[in-house]
Amino acid sequence: MTGSARGRTGGSGYGGRVPLVAAAVCPHPPLIVPELAGAAAAELDELRTACDAAVARLLAAGARRIVVLGVGDRTADLDYPYRGSFLPWGLPLEVRLGRAPSGAIGTDGLPLSLLMGAWLLNRVGPKPGPISWRMVSVAYDEPVESCAAGGARIGSDQPWALLVMGDGSACQGTKAPGYDDPRAQAYDDGVARALADADADALLGLDPVLSAELRVAGRAPWQVLAGAVRAAGGDWRGALAYHQAPYGVSYFVANWEPA
């Protein structure tokens, strides 16, 4: 499922001083990693290709800093540099993002969402020019208002872009992790429209209670994205490259850019 549209985010709370140049949305199932998927790797080729293209488009947008955002046990700005491993999922593959300056402790044990974000960034290949990294985790149950305010505060003193990691409902069919829920399809269709239309208001309208009942991992990160784009202001356009539910979990891949 693909689409593109424009959305209006409203005025900037920073007087246009927030140089957000692009955003991308990707899911974070570990089975995107071919070595983890094994014989089933080809089943997610389309999703993997869409994620690669979205990240490449993000990196080509001219940002000097990339902020990677995903759910975790707590809301926090993680310490640079960043390290994680797929060992808990059965693969002794370590992923790093950034090099440790002298005396830096950094962050070990990245949550899955940010681990997948780092893996995608490393997978895409050489970066066009010098880029600095920042990783932010947001709690699954972070209130809507806090997500929006947190997105507005991210900012940077140089052009930056946002890579948002998050899955949709896990209740699409009887084989889904959360079993079948008749509300899941309408919920996921609404998210797909919001991402295609760059509709920050629609993302901020997602109900945290329903999202939790449908086992949605992306609700809070998407609402942080909405807050960041609102703060940036102006017209934005969205392009939805992928919306499917393999294995009963809805995955979305999209890019947002200033119109």
N, C-alpha and C positions, 0 to 999 in steps of 0.2 A: 504494500500500500504506500503510495507516494503522494506528495502534494506540496504546494508552496503558497504562501499568502503573506499579507502584511498585517501588522497589528500596531496599535498605538499604546504606548506605555504611560503616557502622562508626563508631567514636568519633572525635571531633575531636582532632587533635594540637595544637589551639590552645585547648582548653577552651571551645569554642563562641564564640570571639572573632572568627572569620572571617565577616564578614557577606556571604557569597555569597548573592544573592537569586534568581538565575536563570542559565541557560545556554542557548545556542542553537547548533545545528550546521548549517552550510550548506556546499555545495561551492563550488569556485572556477573553473569553466570560463569563459574569457573570452567564450564565445558567449552567456552569460547577458545580456551587454550588447547590446541590440537593434541598435545601430548597427554592431556587429561582425558580428552574425549575418546582417544584410542580409535577403535574401528568405527565409532559413530561420528568422527570429526567432520565428515562430509555433510552430515545433516545440518550443520550450522555454518556451512560455507557462505551462504547468502548473508547471514547476520555478521559474520566475521568480516566479509568484504565491505559491508555497509559501515561497520565501525571504523575500519581502516580509512575509508574515504572521508568519513566525518572528522576524524582526528587530523588527517592530512589537510583538510580544508581549514580546520581551526588553526593549525600551525602556520598555514600560509597567509593568515589574515593580518600579519604585521605586528603581533603582540610581542612585547619584550618580557612579559611575565605570564605564565600559565598557572592558574589556580585550579587545582583538582579538588572536587567536592563530592562527598559520598556519605552514606549513613555509617554510624559507628555506635559504640556503647555510650558515648558522651559527645557533647558539642565542644569542640576544641580546635585551636590552631596548632597543628602538630609541629614538632621541632625538626628543622632541616639538619642533615639530609635524611632521606626516607629509604627504609629497607623493609622487605617483607619476603615471605616464602610461601610456596604452594604445598609445603610438606603436610600441613593439616588435611589437605585434600588428596594426599597420596603421591605427590610429585616433588622431589627434592630440587626445586627450581627457585633460586633466589632472584628477586627483582630489586633494583636500586633506582632511585631517581635523585640525581645531584651527587656531588662529590663532597666529602667531609672536609671542612676547613680544619686547621689545627685546633685541637682541643674540643671540637664539636661532639656532642653526644648523639644527637639525632634521634630518630624514631625507629624502633624495631617493632616488628609484629603489626604491620599495617592491617586495618580491617579489610575484609574482602573487597568492598567497593573501591577503596583507594589502591589496593594491591592490583586490581584489574585495570584501574586507570593508569597506573605506572606501567603495567605490562603493555597496554595499548600504545602508550607514548613511545616506549622503547621499540616496539614492533614496527612502528611506522618508519623509523629510520632517522637519518641525519636531520637535524633541525636547521631551518633557514635563518642563520644568524644567531647571535647570543640570546639565550632565553634563561630566565631564572624561574624557579619553581616554588610553589606554595601548596600545601595540602591542608584541607579543612574537613574535619568530620562533624557531622550533625546528628544528634540523637534521633532515634526513630520517632519518639513521641514529642519532639520539640514543637511548641505551640506555633500556630500559623503566624501570629504577630511577631514572635521572636525570629522565625525564619525570614520573614520579609525585612525586618530591621537588620538582621545579620547580613543579608544580601546587600543592603544599602551601605553597610559599613565596610565591606570588603575592600573595594577601591585599590588604588595604586598611584604612585607618582609617575608612572609611565604606561604606555598602552598595554592593556592586559586582556586576557581571554579566559573563559571559564569552561572547564570540562566537567560536566555534571553526570555522575554515575547513579543510575537508579532503575529498578525493575518495576513493572506494573503489577497487576493482581496475580496471585498464584492460585487462582480458583477457576480456571478455564477448563472445565471438563472433569470427568470422574477420575482420571488418572493424574490430576493436578496435585501438587503438594498440599494444598488447602481444600481438596476435593471440589466438587462443582457448586458454584454459587450463582444463581440467576442474575444477581446484580453486577457481576464482574464484567460482562460484555459492555453494558452501558457505561460503566465507569471507565473502562479502557478506551472505548470509542471517544469519550469526552477528553481524555488525556491526549489521544492522537490528534483530535481537532485543535486543541490548545497549542500543541507543539507545531502543527502545520501552520497555524495562523499567528504564531508568536503572540499568543494571548496570555499576558501575565495575569490579568484579572481572573481568567478561568482557572489557572493553576492555583492562585491564592484562594479560590473558592472550593478546593478539594477538602472534603470533610475528613479530619484526622481519625474520627471514630470508625467511619466506614472504611477508610483506607487501612486501618489496623485489622478490621474484621476480614478484609479481602487479602491480607498479608502483602500489602503494597510496600516495597522497600524504597520507592522513589519519591514518595509524597513530600517529605521534608526537603530533600535537595532540590526538587523542582520549585518549591516555594521560595527557597533561597535564591535560585535563578531569577524568579519573578521579581523579587525585591531588588536584585542587582540591576536588572534591566529597567525597572521603574526608575531607579535612581539615576541611571544613565540618561534616561529621557529620550524623546524623539520617536520617530517611526522605526519599527523593526520588521523584518520579513523572516518568515520561517520556512523551512523545507524539511518535510518528513520523508526519510528515505526507507524506513523499515517499520512495520507494525504487524507482528505476528506473535503467536503463542505456542511455540514448540514446547512440548512436555508440559503444557498446561499453564505456563507462566508467560505473561505478556511482556514483550520487549519492544522498545522504541529506540530509533536512531534518528536524530534530527540536528539541524544546524540553524542557529539564529544569527542574523547579521543586521547592522543598521541599514535601513532602506535608502 
